[in-house]
């Protein structure tokens, strides 16, 4: 494949996957990027397994066929733990998922690890398997919050983050951990504010850079080309505060959001 024509599809239920996009495109600006967010069914943590698998399957496979995609990134912890086997069985191209960075965090921690994620990720057996396998020697403090996801969505639309509210949400892990995992792709969008609340005593870790390296390896490409690929973004329903969102997306290099309703 021509390195400059490679197309990546990034999928999430909301705008959180844009944090992953930023990491990938910083390494590979010459690629073409399509981003799809299934905001009609947001938040994914409240969907049952079969509905989630069906929605992601239909959206991803249709876009892969229509746009001749070379690689798919499922930039959503909830979707990654559930739909990857289905997608990999159907598609002949690589499908990259995201999991909470428990393993690197436990290697970096002296005291304890904090996992900041959605309530669905915090309760999922997959997450507890990761903790059992990779953090046996360090205690892991779990914090599940849907509100943090909404705060990230609001920030991208220009709303200032309320640090007092953020401090209240993070209070259960504050002063207990020295490394915290941002276990939802939305959370790097508010990393600066989380760092401010938890202070520099807590190291924040996420999976974005690891995903970018994985994509780079799979495409066997480098970021040397100067030409910048096209960036398009789709949503399954009209996004709220679309004008403010498009303003932020423009700064990230995207054209305005296009409506891509799921086929019934």
C-alpha atoms as an extended CHARMM CRD file, in Angstrom:
* protein
*
       264  EXT
         1         1  UNK       CA              0.0000000000        0.0000000000        0.0000000000  PROA      1               0.0000000000
         2         2  UNK       CA              1.1300000000        3.5530000000       -0.6240000000  PROA      2               0.0000000000
         3         3  UNK       CA              2.1260000000        4.9530000000        2.7390000000  PROA      3               0.0000000000
         4         4  UNK       CA              0.5150000000        8.2970000000        2.0020000000  PROA      4               0.0000000000
         5         5  UNK       CA             -2.8000000000        6.7210000000        0.9920000000  PROA      5               0.0000000000
         6         6  UNK       CA             -3.2620000000        4.5250000000        4.0710000000  PROA      6               0.0000000000
         7         7  UNK       CA             -6.6110000000        5.2070000000        5.7390000000  PROA      7               0.0000000000
         8         8  UNK       CA             -7.3290000000        4.7400000000        9.4340000000  PROA      8               0.0000000000
         9         9  UNK       CA            -10.8100000000        4.4880000000       10.9350000000  PROA      9               0.0000000000
        10        10  UNK       CA            -11.0700000000        5.5070000000       14.5990000000  PROA      10              0.0000000000
        11        11  UNK       CA            -14.2280000000        4.5400000000       16.4740000000  PROA      11              0.0000000000
        12        12  UNK       CA            -15.6770000000        5.6780000000       19.8100000000  PROA      12              0.0000000000
        13        13  UNK       CA            -19.0660000000        6.3340000000       21.3860000000  PROA      13              0.0000000000
        14        14  UNK       CA            -18.1160000000       10.0070000000       21.8430000000  PROA      14              0.0000000000
        15        15  UNK       CA            -15.2280000000       12.4080000000       21.3100000000  PROA      15              0.0000000000
        16        16  UNK       CA            -12.8430000000       10.5960000000       23.6820000000  PROA      16              0.0000000000
        17        17  UNK       CA            -11.1390000000        8.7690000000       20.8330000000  PROA      17              0.0000000000
        18        18  UNK       CA             -9.8630000000       12.1240000000       19.6170000000  PROA      18              0.0000000000
        19        19  UNK       CA             -7.1960000000       11.8230000000       22.3290000000  PROA      19              0.0000000000
        20        20  UNK       CA             -6.0420000000        8.6290000000       20.6050000000  PROA      20              0.0000000000
        21        21  UNK       CA             -6.2720000000       10.2970000000       17.1930000000  PROA      21              0.0000000000
        22        22  UNK       CA             -3.9780000000       13.0900000000       18.4150000000  PROA      22              0.0000000000
        23        23  UNK       CA             -1.3360000000       10.5620000000       19.4900000000  PROA      23              0.0000000000
        24        24  UNK       CA             -1.5080000000        8.6320000000       16.2020000000  PROA      24              0.0000000000
        25        25  UNK       CA             -1.5330000000       11.6320000000       13.8970000000  PROA      25              0.0000000000
        26        26  UNK       CA              1.4160000000       13.2010000000       15.7030000000  PROA      26              0.0000000000
        27        27  UNK       CA              3.4380000000       10.1790000000       14.5500000000  PROA      27              0.0000000000
        28        28  UNK       CA              1.6830000000        9.6940000000       11.2000000000  PROA      28              0.0000000000
        29        29  UNK       CA              0.3370000000       13.0280000000        9.9090000000  PROA      29              0.0000000000
        30        30  UNK       CA              0.4110000000       11.8810000000        6.2810000000  PROA      30              0.0000000000
        31        31  UNK       CA             -2.3230000000        9.2440000000        6.7160000000  PROA      31              0.0000000000
        32        32  UNK       CA             -6.0120000000        9.7890000000        6.0100000000  PROA      32              0.0000000000
        33        33  UNK       CA             -8.2380000000        9.6550000000        9.1060000000  PROA      33              0.0000000000
        34        34  UNK       CA            -11.9240000000        8.8800000000        9.4310000000  PROA      34              0.0000000000
        35        35  UNK       CA            -13.4670000000        9.2200000000       12.8850000000  PROA      35              0.0000000000
        36        36  UNK       CA            -16.9110000000        7.8830000000       13.7460000000  PROA      36              0.0000000000
        37        37  UNK       CA            -18.6470000000        8.4260000000       17.0740000000  PROA      37              0.0000000000
        38        38  UNK       CA            -21.8650000000        6.6070000000       17.9370000000  PROA      38              0.0000000000
        39        39  UNK       CA            -23.4130000000        9.4320000000       19.9650000000  PROA      39              0.0000000000
        40        40  UNK       CA            -26.9100000000        8.0870000000       19.3030000000  PROA      40              0.0000000000
        41        41  UNK       CA            -26.1370000000        5.2320000000       21.7410000000  PROA      41              0.0000000000
        42        42  UNK       CA            -23.8280000000        7.1710000000       24.1150000000  PROA      42              0.0000000000
        43        43  UNK       CA            -22.8320000000        6.2260000000       26.8170000000  PROA      43              0.0000000000
        44        44  UNK       CA            -21.7930000000        2.7100000000       25.8160000000  PROA      44              0.0000000000
        45        45  UNK       CA            -21.4470000000        1.4750000000       29.3800000000  PROA      45              0.0000000000
        46        46  UNK       CA            -25.2390000000        1.3580000000       29.6460000000  PROA      46              0.0000000000
        47        47  UNK       CA            -25.7910000000       -0.7970000000       26.5200000000  PROA      47              0.0000000000
        48        48  UNK       CA            -26.2190000000       -4.5610000000       26.7310000000  PROA      48              0.0000000000
        49        49  UNK       CA            -23.5260000000       -6.7010000000       25.0610000000  PROA      49              0.0000000000
        50        50  UNK       CA            -25.5280000000       -7.7970000000       22.0270000000  PROA      50              0.0000000000
        51        51  UNK       CA            -26.7190000000       -4.2820000000       21.1580000000  PROA      51              0.0000000000
        52        52  UNK       CA            -23.2010000000       -2.9080000000       21.4930000000  PROA      52              0.0000000000
        53        53  UNK       CA            -21.6760000000       -5.6350000000       19.3270000000  PROA      53              0.0000000000
        54        54  UNK       CA            -24.3660000000       -5.1700000000       16.6810000000  PROA      54              0.0000000000
        55        55  UNK       CA            -23.9660000000       -1.3880000000       16.4960000000  PROA      55              0.0000000000
        56        56  UNK       CA            -20.1680000000       -1.3620000000       16.3630000000  PROA      56              0.0000000000
        57        57  UNK       CA            -20.1260000000       -4.2270000000       13.8670000000  PROA      57              0.0000000000
        58        58  UNK       CA            -22.5310000000       -2.5050000000       11.4660000000  PROA      58              0.0000000000
        59        59  UNK       CA            -20.9080000000        0.9240000000       11.7050000000  PROA      59              0.0000000000
        60        60  UNK       CA            -17.3210000000       -0.2480000000       11.3780000000  PROA      60              0.0000000000
        61        61  UNK       CA            -17.8280000000       -2.8460000000        8.6390000000  PROA      61              0.0000000000
        62        62  UNK       CA            -19.8970000000       -0.4670000000        6.4990000000  PROA      62              0.0000000000
        63        63  UNK       CA            -17.3180000000        2.3380000000        6.7610000000  PROA      63              0.0000000000
        64        64  UNK       CA            -14.4240000000       -0.0390000000        6.1100000000  PROA      64              0.0000000000
        65        65  UNK       CA            -16.0940000000       -1.2340000000        2.8930000000  PROA      65              0.0000000000
        66        66  UNK       CA            -17.2310000000        2.2140000000        1.7490000000  PROA      66              0.0000000000
        67        67  UNK       CA            -13.9440000000        4.0420000000        2.3680000000  PROA      67              0.0000000000
        68        68  UNK       CA            -11.4280000000        1.2230000000        1.7470000000  PROA      68              0.0000000000
        69        69  UNK       CA             -9.9890000000        1.4630000000        5.2630000000  PROA      69              0.0000000000
        70        70  UNK       CA             -6.5610000000       -0.0910000000        5.9650000000  PROA      70              0.0000000000
        71        71  UNK       CA             -6.6820000000       -0.2580000000        9.7730000000  PROA      71              0.0000000000
        72        72  UNK       CA             -9.3350000000        0.1870000000       12.4790000000  PROA      72              0.0000000000
        73        73  UNK       CA             -8.7780000000        1.5910000000       15.9830000000  PROA      73              0.0000000000
        74        74  UNK       CA            -11.5180000000        0.9170000000       18.5350000000  PROA      74              0.0000000000
        75        75  UNK       CA            -10.7280000000        3.8810000000       20.7970000000  PROA      75              0.0000000000
        76        76  UNK       CA            -13.1870000000        2.9190000000       23.5200000000  PROA      76              0.0000000000
        77        77  UNK       CA            -12.4290000000        0.6710000000       26.4890000000  PROA      77              0.0000000000
        78        78  UNK       CA            -15.9930000000       -0.6330000000       26.7340000000  PROA      78              0.0000000000
        79        79  UNK       CA            -16.2270000000       -1.5230000000       23.0420000000  PROA      79              0.0000000000
        80        80  UNK       CA            -12.6930000000       -2.9520000000       22.9130000000  PROA      80              0.0000000000
        81        81  UNK       CA            -13.3510000000       -5.5120000000       25.6380000000  PROA      81              0.0000000000
        82        82  UNK       CA            -16.5290000000       -6.7080000000       23.9130000000  PROA      82              0.0000000000
        83        83  UNK       CA            -16.4100000000       -6.3450000000       20.1180000000  PROA      83              0.0000000000
        84        84  UNK       CA            -12.8180000000       -7.0440000000       19.0540000000  PROA      84              0.0000000000
        85        85  UNK       CA            -13.3150000000      -10.8160000000       18.4820000000  PROA      85              0.0000000000
        86        86  UNK       CA            -16.3710000000      -10.1670000000       16.2810000000  PROA      86              0.0000000000
        87        87  UNK       CA            -14.6370000000       -7.4940000000       14.1900000000  PROA      87              0.0000000000
        88        88  UNK       CA            -11.4080000000       -9.4560000000       13.8120000000  PROA      88              0.0000000000
        89        89  UNK       CA            -13.3660000000      -12.4910000000       12.6060000000  PROA      89              0.0000000000
        90        90  UNK       CA            -15.1180000000      -10.3900000000        9.9390000000  PROA      90              0.0000000000
        91        91  UNK       CA            -12.3820000000       -8.0420000000        8.7410000000  PROA      91              0.0000000000
        92        92  UNK       CA             -9.1620000000       -8.8700000000        6.9280000000  PROA      92              0.0000000000
        93        93  UNK       CA             -7.4420000000       -5.6590000000        8.0860000000  PROA      93              0.0000000000
        94        94  UNK       CA             -5.8490000000       -5.0380000000       11.5120000000  PROA      94              0.0000000000
        95        95  UNK       CA             -8.1640000000       -3.9960000000       14.3530000000  PROA      95              0.0000000000
        96        96  UNK       CA             -6.4590000000       -2.2980000000       17.3150000000  PROA      96              0.0000000000
        97        97  UNK       CA             -8.2120000000       -1.9740000000       20.6710000000  PROA      97              0.0000000000
        98        98  UNK       CA             -7.5110000000       -0.0640000000       23.8460000000  PROA      98              0.0000000000
        99        99  UNK       CA             -7.2430000000       -1.3810000000       27.3990000000  PROA      99              0.0000000000
       100       100  UNK       CA             -6.5190000000        0.4700000000       30.6590000000  PROA      100             0.0000000000
       101       101  UNK       CA             -2.7540000000        0.8630000000       31.1550000000  PROA      101             0.0000000000
       102       102  UNK       CA             -2.6780000000       -1.1960000000       34.3770000000  PROA      102             0.0000000000
       103       103  UNK       CA              0.5360000000       -3.0420000000       33.5180000000  PROA      103             0.0000000000
       104       104  UNK       CA              2.8080000000       -0.0040000000       32.9290000000  PROA      104             0.0000000000
       105       105  UNK       CA              1.1960000000        1.8450000000       35.8330000000  PROA      105             0.0000000000
       106       106  UNK       CA              1.8970000000       -0.9450000000       38.3260000000  PROA      106             0.0000000000
       107       107  UNK       CA              5.5440000000       -0.9660000000       37.2220000000  PROA      107             0.0000000000
       108       108  UNK       CA              5.7870000000        2.7810000000       37.8620000000  PROA      108             0.0000000000
       109       109  UNK       CA              3.9530000000        2.9350000000       41.1940000000  PROA      109             0.0000000000
       110       110  UNK       CA              5.6680000000        2.8810000000       44.5780000000  PROA      110             0.0000000000
       111       111  UNK       CA              2.5530000000        3.1550000000       46.7280000000  PROA      111             0.0000000000
       112       112  UNK       CA             -0.6550000000        2.3300000000       44.8300000000  PROA      112             0.0000000000
       113       113  UNK       CA             -2.3110000000        2.6250000000       41.4370000000  PROA      113             0.0000000000
       114       114  UNK       CA             -5.5320000000        4.5310000000       40.8100000000  PROA      114             0.0000000000
       115       115  UNK       CA             -7.7640000000        3.4650000000       37.9360000000  PROA      115             0.0000000000
       116       116  UNK       CA             -9.9920000000        6.3250000000       36.7930000000  PROA      116             0.0000000000
       117       117  UNK       CA            -12.5330000000        4.9170000000       34.3540000000  PROA      117             0.0000000000
       118       118  UNK       CA            -16.2270000000        4.6310000000       33.5720000000  PROA      118             0.0000000000
       119       119  UNK       CA            -18.4310000000        2.6150000000       35.9550000000  PROA      119             0.0000000000
       120       120  UNK       CA            -18.7220000000       -0.0850000000       33.2540000000  PROA      120             0.0000000000
       121       121  UNK       CA            -14.9340000000       -0.4580000000       32.9360000000  PROA      121             0.0000000000
       122       122  UNK       CA            -14.4320000000       -0.5030000000       36.7080000000  PROA      122             0.0000000000
       123       123  UNK       CA            -16.9020000000       -3.3770000000       37.1690000000  PROA      123             0.0000000000
       124       124  UNK       CA            -15.9960000000       -5.3930000000       34.0610000000  PROA      124             0.0000000000
       125       125  UNK       CA            -14.3350000000       -8.8040000000       34.7300000000  PROA      125             0.0000000000
       126       126  UNK       CA            -11.7800000000       -7.9830000000       32.0170000000  PROA      126             0.0000000000
       127       127  UNK       CA            -10.4800000000       -5.0660000000       34.1090000000  PROA      127             0.0000000000
       128       128  UNK       CA            -10.2130000000       -7.2180000000       37.2330000000  PROA      128             0.0000000000
       129       129  UNK       CA             -8.2970000000       -9.8210000000       35.2190000000  PROA      129             0.0000000000
       130       130  UNK       CA             -5.8120000000       -7.1050000000       34.2010000000  PROA      130             0.0000000000
       131       131  UNK       CA             -5.3850000000       -6.0840000000       37.8380000000  PROA      131             0.0000000000
       132       132  UNK       CA             -4.9240000000       -9.7070000000       38.9400000000  PROA      132             0.0000000000
       133       133  UNK       CA             -2.3830000000      -10.4350000000       36.1840000000  PROA      133             0.0000000000
       134       134  UNK       CA             -0.3310000000       -7.2310000000       36.2390000000  PROA      134             0.0000000000
       135       135  UNK       CA             -0.7300000000       -5.4810000000       39.5830000000  PROA      135             0.0000000000
       136       136  UNK       CA             -0.4040000000       -8.2220000000       42.1720000000  PROA      136             0.0000000000
       137       137  UNK       CA              2.1750000000       -6.3430000000       44.2190000000  PROA      137             0.0000000000
       138       138  UNK       CA              0.4330000000       -2.9420000000       44.2280000000  PROA      138             0.0000000000
       139       139  UNK       CA             -3.0600000000       -2.1220000000       45.4970000000  PROA      139             0.0000000000
       140       140  UNK       CA             -5.3950000000       -0.6070000000       42.8970000000  PROA      140             0.0000000000
       141       141  UNK       CA             -7.9300000000        2.0400000000       43.9070000000  PROA      141             0.0000000000
       142       142  UNK       CA            -10.9260000000        2.0270000000       41.5450000000  PROA      142             0.0000000000
       143       143  UNK       CA            -12.8540000000        5.1670000000       40.6190000000  PROA      143             0.0000000000
       144       144  UNK       CA            -15.7810000000        4.8890000000       38.2080000000  PROA      144             0.0000000000
       145       145  UNK       CA            -17.3280000000        8.1190000000       36.9380000000  PROA      145             0.0000000000
       146       146  UNK       CA            -19.6780000000        8.9290000000       34.0750000000  PROA      146             0.0000000000
       147       147  UNK       CA            -19.5690000000       12.6180000000       34.9630000000  PROA      147             0.0000000000
       148       148  UNK       CA            -15.8780000000       12.8210000000       34.0070000000  PROA      148             0.0000000000
       149       149  UNK       CA            -16.8030000000       11.6840000000       30.4950000000  PROA      149             0.0000000000
       150       150  UNK       CA            -19.3790000000       14.4640000000       30.2390000000  PROA      150             0.0000000000
       151       151  UNK       CA            -16.8510000000       17.0120000000       31.5470000000  PROA      151             0.0000000000
       152       152  UNK       CA            -14.4470000000       16.0160000000       28.7510000000  PROA      152             0.0000000000
       153       153  UNK       CA            -17.2430000000       16.3280000000       26.1620000000  PROA      153             0.0000000000
       154       154  UNK       CA            -18.1000000000       19.7730000000       27.5580000000  PROA      154             0.0000000000
       155       155  UNK       CA            -14.4690000000       20.9270000000       27.5520000000  PROA      155             0.0000000000
       156       156  UNK       CA            -14.0940000000       20.1060000000       23.8670000000  PROA      156             0.0000000000
       157       157  UNK       CA            -17.0640000000       22.3900000000       23.2350000000  PROA      157             0.0000000000
       158       158  UNK       CA            -15.3650000000       25.2760000000       25.0130000000  PROA      158             0.0000000000
       159       159  UNK       CA            -16.7810000000       24.9650000000       28.5340000000  PROA      159             0.0000000000
       160       160  UNK       CA            -14.3080000000       25.5240000000       31.3750000000  PROA      160             0.0000000000
       161       161  UNK       CA            -13.7280000000       22.5980000000       33.7280000000  PROA      161             0.0000000000
       162       162  UNK       CA            -14.9870000000       23.2050000000       37.2800000000  PROA      162             0.0000000000
       163       163  UNK       CA            -11.9500000000       22.2390000000       39.3770000000  PROA      163             0.0000000000
       164       164  UNK       CA            -13.9970000000       22.1390000000       42.5970000000  PROA      164             0.0000000000
       165       165  UNK       CA            -16.3460000000       19.5700000000       41.0400000000  PROA      165             0.0000000000
       166       166  UNK       CA            -13.3820000000       17.6360000000       39.6880000000  PROA      166             0.0000000000
       167       167  UNK       CA            -11.7380000000       17.5940000000       43.1170000000  PROA      167             0.0000000000
       168       168  UNK       CA            -14.9470000000       16.2040000000       44.6130000000  PROA      168             0.0000000000
       169       169  UNK       CA            -15.0560000000       13.3980000000       42.0210000000  PROA      169             0.0000000000
       170       170  UNK       CA            -11.3790000000       12.4890000000       42.4980000000  PROA      170             0.0000000000
       171       171  UNK       CA            -11.4920000000       12.6990000000       46.3190000000  PROA      171             0.0000000000
       172       172  UNK       CA            -11.7030000000        8.9190000000       46.8150000000  PROA      172             0.0000000000
       173       173  UNK       CA             -8.2320000000        8.3520000000       45.3060000000  PROA      173             0.0000000000
       174       174  UNK       CA             -6.5680000000       11.6520000000       46.2520000000  PROA      174             0.0000000000
       175       175  UNK       CA             -3.5800000000       11.1220000000       48.5930000000  PROA      175             0.0000000000
       176       176  UNK       CA             -3.8940000000        7.3350000000       48.2360000000  PROA      176             0.0000000000
       177       177  UNK       CA             -2.0680000000        6.7320000000       44.9300000000  PROA      177             0.0000000000
       178       178  UNK       CA              1.1330000000        7.8490000000       43.2500000000  PROA      178             0.0000000000
       179       179  UNK       CA              0.1970000000        6.6790000000       39.7280000000  PROA      179             0.0000000000
       180       180  UNK       CA             -3.2490000000        7.0430000000       38.1540000000  PROA      180             0.0000000000
       181       181  UNK       CA             -4.4520000000        5.3480000000       34.9710000000  PROA      181             0.0000000000
       182       182  UNK       CA             -6.7210000000        7.3740000000       32.7040000000  PROA      182             0.0000000000
       183       183  UNK       CA             -8.8270000000        4.3420000000       31.8390000000  PROA      183             0.0000000000
       184       184  UNK       CA            -11.1940000000        6.0310000000       29.3800000000  PROA      184             0.0000000000
       185       185  UNK       CA            -10.1040000000        7.6960000000       26.1420000000  PROA      185             0.0000000000
       186       186  UNK       CA            -12.0980000000       10.8010000000       27.1200000000  PROA      186             0.0000000000
       187       187  UNK       CA             -9.9040000000       11.4750000000       30.1360000000  PROA      187             0.0000000000
       188       188  UNK       CA             -6.6710000000       12.6030000000       28.4140000000  PROA      188             0.0000000000
       189       189  UNK       CA             -8.7840000000       15.4960000000       27.0910000000  PROA      189             0.0000000000
       190       190  UNK       CA             -8.9590000000       16.7460000000       30.7100000000  PROA      190             0.0000000000
       191       191  UNK       CA             -5.5340000000       15.4660000000       31.7620000000  PROA      191             0.0000000000
       192       192  UNK       CA             -4.2670000000       18.9590000000       32.5850000000  PROA      192             0.0000000000
       193       193  UNK       CA             -7.1430000000       19.5740000000       35.0100000000  PROA      193             0.0000000000
       194       194  UNK       CA             -6.8930000000       16.1040000000       36.5890000000  PROA      194             0.0000000000
       195       195  UNK       CA             -3.1600000000       16.6990000000       37.0950000000  PROA      195             0.0000000000
       196       196  UNK       CA             -3.8960000000       20.0420000000       38.7390000000  PROA      196             0.0000000000
       197       197  UNK       CA             -6.2770000000       18.4150000000       41.2390000000  PROA      197             0.0000000000
       198       198  UNK       CA             -4.1210000000       15.3610000000       42.0090000000  PROA      198             0.0000000000
       199       199  UNK       CA             -0.9350000000       17.4980000000       41.8960000000  PROA      199             0.0000000000
       200       200  UNK       CA              2.4540000000       16.5820000000       40.4610000000  PROA      200             0.0000000000
       201       201  UNK       CA              2.8400000000       13.9050000000       43.1450000000  PROA      201             0.0000000000
       202       202  UNK       CA              0.6480000000       11.6480000000       40.9930000000  PROA      202             0.0000000000
       203       203  UNK       CA              1.9040000000       10.4050000000       37.6280000000  PROA      203             0.0000000000
       204       204  UNK       CA             -0.8830000000       10.1020000000       35.0320000000  PROA      204             0.0000000000
       205       205  UNK       CA             -0.7180000000        7.2190000000       32.5440000000  PROA      205             0.0000000000
       206       206  UNK       CA             -2.8700000000        6.4480000000       29.4980000000  PROA      206             0.0000000000
       207       207  UNK       CA             -2.7890000000        4.1180000000       26.4860000000  PROA      207             0.0000000000
       208       208  UNK       CA             -2.6580000000        6.6950000000       23.6680000000  PROA      208             0.0000000000
       209       209  UNK       CA              1.0420000000        6.5480000000       22.8460000000  PROA      209             0.0000000000
       210       210  UNK       CA              1.1110000000        2.7400000000       22.9980000000  PROA      210             0.0000000000
       211       211  UNK       CA             -1.7700000000        2.5840000000       20.5040000000  PROA      211             0.0000000000
       212       212  UNK       CA              0.0420000000        5.0250000000       18.2050000000  PROA      212             0.0000000000
       213       213  UNK       CA              3.1920000000        2.8580000000       18.2800000000  PROA      213             0.0000000000
       214       214  UNK       CA              1.0990000000       -0.2330000000       17.5240000000  PROA      214             0.0000000000
       215       215  UNK       CA             -0.5200000000        1.4620000000       14.5160000000  PROA      215             0.0000000000
       216       216  UNK       CA              2.8830000000        2.6000000000       13.2720000000  PROA      216             0.0000000000
       217       217  UNK       CA              4.2410000000       -0.9710000000       13.5420000000  PROA      217             0.0000000000
       218       218  UNK       CA              1.2450000000       -2.5500000000       11.8050000000  PROA      218             0.0000000000
       219       219  UNK       CA              1.3470000000       -0.1390000000        8.8690000000  PROA      219             0.0000000000
       220       220  UNK       CA              5.1510000000       -0.4300000000        8.6510000000  PROA      220             0.0000000000
       221       221  UNK       CA              5.2990000000        3.2670000000        7.9690000000  PROA      221             0.0000000000
       222       222  UNK       CA              7.0300000000        6.3480000000        9.3360000000  PROA      222             0.0000000000
       223       223  UNK       CA              5.9900000000        9.9470000000        9.8700000000  PROA      223             0.0000000000
       224       224  UNK       CA              8.5090000000       11.4020000000        7.4220000000  PROA      224             0.0000000000
       225       225  UNK       CA              6.1510000000       12.4480000000        4.6360000000  PROA      225             0.0000000000
       226       226  UNK       CA              5.2240000000       16.1100000000        4.6260000000  PROA      226             0.0000000000
       227       227  UNK       CA              1.8570000000       15.8130000000        2.8980000000  PROA      227             0.0000000000
       228       228  UNK       CA             -1.0170000000       15.8230000000        5.3990000000  PROA      228             0.0000000000
       229       229  UNK       CA             -3.8630000000       13.3810000000        4.8020000000  PROA      229             0.0000000000
       230       230  UNK       CA             -7.5740000000       14.2390000000        4.8260000000  PROA      230             0.0000000000
       231       231  UNK       CA             -9.5190000000       14.1070000000        8.1170000000  PROA      231             0.0000000000
       232       232  UNK       CA            -13.2690000000       13.4270000000        8.1370000000  PROA      232             0.0000000000
       233       233  UNK       CA            -15.5730000000       12.8920000000       11.1030000000  PROA      233             0.0000000000
       234       234  UNK       CA            -18.9950000000       11.2490000000       11.3040000000  PROA      234             0.0000000000
       235       235  UNK       CA            -21.6670000000       10.8990000000       13.9960000000  PROA      235             0.0000000000
       236       236  UNK       CA            -24.7290000000        8.6600000000       14.2000000000  PROA      236             0.0000000000
       237       237  UNK       CA            -26.9240000000       11.5150000000       15.4900000000  PROA      237             0.0000000000
       238       238  UNK       CA            -26.6450000000       15.3010000000       15.3200000000  PROA      238             0.0000000000
       239       239  UNK       CA            -24.1600000000       16.2200000000       18.0860000000  PROA      239             0.0000000000
       240       240  UNK       CA            -25.1360000000       18.6370000000       20.8310000000  PROA      240             0.0000000000
       241       241  UNK       CA            -23.6510000000       22.1210000000       20.5230000000  PROA      241             0.0000000000
       242       242  UNK       CA            -22.5180000000       21.1630000000       17.0420000000  PROA      242             0.0000000000
       243       243  UNK       CA            -21.1470000000       24.6090000000       16.2110000000  PROA      243             0.0000000000
       244       244  UNK       CA            -18.8480000000       24.6640000000       19.2440000000  PROA      244             0.0000000000
       245       245  UNK       CA            -17.7780000000       21.0890000000       18.5430000000  PROA      245             0.0000000000
       246       246  UNK       CA            -16.9680000000       21.8460000000       14.8990000000  PROA      246             0.0000000000
       247       247  UNK       CA            -14.8250000000       24.7730000000       16.0070000000  PROA      247             0.0000000000
       248       248  UNK       CA            -12.7050000000       22.4300000000       18.1510000000  PROA      248             0.0000000000
       249       249  UNK       CA            -12.6240000000       19.7950000000       15.3990000000  PROA      249             0.0000000000
       250       250  UNK       CA            -11.4040000000       22.3690000000       12.8930000000  PROA      250             0.0000000000
       251       251  UNK       CA             -8.4310000000       23.0630000000       15.1700000000  PROA      251             0.0000000000
       252       252  UNK       CA             -7.6890000000       19.3180000000       15.1100000000  PROA      252             0.0000000000
       253       253  UNK       CA             -7.7150000000       19.3320000000       11.2930000000  PROA      253             0.0000000000
       254       254  UNK       CA            -11.1800000000       17.8580000000       10.6980000000  PROA      254             0.0000000000
       255       255  UNK       CA            -13.8800000000       19.0080000000        8.3180000000  PROA      255             0.0000000000
       256       256  UNK       CA            -17.3300000000       19.5760000000        9.9640000000  PROA      256             0.0000000000
       257       257  UNK       CA            -19.2120000000       16.5840000000       11.4150000000  PROA      257             0.0000000000
       258       258  UNK       CA            -21.1780000000       14.5710000000        8.8480000000  PROA      258             0.0000000000
       259       259  UNK       CA            -24.2860000000       12.6260000000        9.8330000000  PROA      259             0.0000000000
       260       260  UNK       CA            -23.8990000000        8.8630000000        9.3720000000  PROA      260             0.0000000000
       261       261  UNK       CA            -27.0910000000        7.1830000000       10.6820000000  PROA      261             0.0000000000
       262       262  UNK       CA            -26.8120000000        3.5130000000       11.5250000000  PROA      262             0.0000000000
       263       263  UNK       CA            -28.5280000000        1.2520000000        8.9710000000  PROA      263             0.0000000000
       264       264  UNK       CA            -31.6090000000       -0.4230000000       10.4050000000  PROA      264             0.0000000000
